[in-house]
């Protein structure tokens, strides 16, 4: 499994955290004739507490906010976009994960785990292009995001997609970008000093581009780091003959 974190984290801690379920990203995809919020990494995905989905917002092609409904199931959430929905964003809080005395991560903050020394607050974001927009742009209230320079829904597999990675509205330099979260976790490209890089679109189907970074916390009884995983998602539908 890849270890995509900034060098600001301690190396030993990077290894421990990147092997765990908290490294998963989120995205929206079609499942059994409905659009489901998926928590996954590579070809595998997991159920989750539906209250982890903190916020879902929808925009039309001109970036005006429009209503969207979501439905909670036993261990996942689906959304119901309208015909006007172009982009959907998801804010997902996966909670606290702490390494216990047996070396396993448990879904509790450090102050609830005896002998704990390492813990993570896992926070996930996703920006999903369901249809074309007039001009791609940075979305409000998504602290870590991958912003395309062109409308990704108008591309084809093999096309170039220039992107910029932002953290709190500022370009994030020298950051590894996972080109294909679903099919090829090991392939990454790095942003330059302006937070920019170019992706070669990998799939004529679902594309999930990801960035995973961690920031250490000091004097915090709940965790030793905040860990963020953000995705840019779009699906290219092959043209019918």
N, C-alpha and C positions, 0 to 999 in steps of 0.2 A: 504494500500500500504506500502511496506517495506521502511525502511529508512536506506540505506546502504551507510554510509559516515564515514570517519575517525573522530575520536574524536577531531581533531584539529579545527573542525568547531564549531561555536556557536550553542548551542542546538536549540534555537528558529529559527534560520535561516535554520537549517537542516530541520525542520518540514515544513517550507514554501516551500522550493525548491523541496523536495522530492515528494510533492503532485502535481507537475506541469508536463507539457508535456516535459520539458527539461530533465527529468529523463530517457527518452527513449534511448534504445540502437539501434545499427544497425547490420544487418547481411544480407547475401546473401542466397536466397532460390528459389525454383522453383515455378513460377507462370505462368500458362497458357502457358506451353511449352517454357518458357524463364526464365533466371536467373535474378532476380530482387533484387536490393538493398532496403531492408526494414528498415523503421524507426518505431520501435514499442516497446511495453512493455506488457508482458502477451499476451492474445489472440488478442489484438487490435493493429493496426498500422495506421500510418498517412501519408498523402501526404506531400511533402516538396519541397522547391525550389531546382531545379536540380543543381544550382550553389553551393549548400551546399556540393556536392561531389567534394572535392578538388583534390583528387588523387586516382587512382586505379592502382595497380601493380600486375603483374602475375609472377609466378615462376613455373618451371618444377620440377620434382621429385628430381633433384640434386641441386635445389635452384638457378638455373641460371635464370636471368630475361628474360622473353619472351613477345612478343607483346600481347596486349589485347585491344579489342575495346569496347566502351560503347556508349549507345544511350540514349539521354534525351527525355522523354515523358512529358506530361503536368505537372505531379506532382510526378514523380519518374524516376529512372534511371535503365536501364538494362545493363548487360554485355554479351559479346559473347566470352567465353573462347574457346580455341582450344582443340584438343585431347591431347595435351601435357601439358595442364594447370593442376597443382597439387594444388597450393595455390594462393589465391587472397586476397590482403589486400586493405582496404578502409580507407581513411582519410576524415572525414566528419565534417564540421564546421557548427553547427546549429545556430551560431550567438549569439547575446546578448538578454537576457530576463530580464526584469525589472518589479518589482511590482509597480503598479500605486496607486493612491490615493483611488481607489475603491477596492484595495486588489487583483487585477487580474494581471497576468503576461502578458506583451506585448513584442513583438519581436523588442525591441529597446534598445540601450544602456542607461545607467542612465542619461547621460547628455541631453537626448532627452525626458525625462519623468519628468514632473513637480512634485516636492515634493518626488522624489524617494530616498530611503535609502538603498535598497537591490537590487543587480543585479548580474546576472550570465552570464559568457561566456561559452556556452555549446559546448564541443569538444568531438567527438566520433571516435573510431577506431574499426576495425574489422579484424580478421585474419581467413580466411575461407579455410578449407581443403576440396577441391573438390575431390581429389583422393589421393592415398598413396604417401608418400615421403620416401626417403632412410633414412634420419635422421631428426627428428624434431629439430628446433633450433629457437633462437631469430631472429626476422626479423628486418632489418634496417629501420629506419625512422618511427617506431611506438613507441612513447615515453612510453605509458602504454600498456602492453600486457600480456596475459596469455600464457605461453609456455608449451606445453605438453612434458612429458619425453619419451613417446612412441607415435607411429603413431596412432592417434585416429580413423582413418578410418578402422583399422584392429580389432577393439574391437566389443563387443556386449553389449546389455543392461545388466546392472548388473556387468559388468567388472570394475575393478579399473583403474582410470586414474590419475597418479601422475602429478601434474602441479607446476609451479613456476610463481609467479606474479612479473613482473619487472616494475619499473618506472625509466626512463632515464638510463636503463641498469643495475640498482641495484635492488636486491631483495626487495620486499615490505612486511615488516613483519606485523603481526597482522591485516590483512586486510580481510574483509568479501568478500567471493566469492559466487555469486548467482549460484546455481547448474543448474537451469533450468529457463532461462529468459522467455521462452514462456509459460510454463505450471505451474510453481510453484515458484513464486517470493519470497515467504517467507522462502524457504529452503536455508540456507547458511552454509558454513563452513569457518573457519578462517585459514589464513596462519600462519605458525610458525615463529620463529625469523630468519629463512633463506628464508622466502617468499614462503615456500612450503606447499602444502596440497594434499590430495587425494580426487578425485571426484568419486562417483559411477555413471557410465553412466546411465542416466535416461531413454533414449528413443531408441527404435529400429526404428529410423527415424531421424528427425531434432533435433540436440542438440545445444543449444546456452548457453554457460557458460559466465557469466558476472562479471565485477568488476566496481563499481561506487564510485568515490572518489572526494572530493573537496579540493581545496587549496585556502585559503584567499589571497586577493590582498590588498596591502596598497597604499594609495595615488593614486588611479586609478579612473578617472572620468567616466569610462565606465562600470565598474562592481566591485563588492566586492569579487568575487571569480571566479576562473577557475574551472569548473566542468567537469570531464572526465568520460566517460563510454566506456569501451572496452569489446569486446566479442571474444571468441574462438568458432568457428562454424565448425561442421562436421555433415554429414548425413550418417546414417547407413541404408543400403538397405537390407531388409530381403532376405535371400536366397530362390530361387525358388525351389519347390519340383521336 
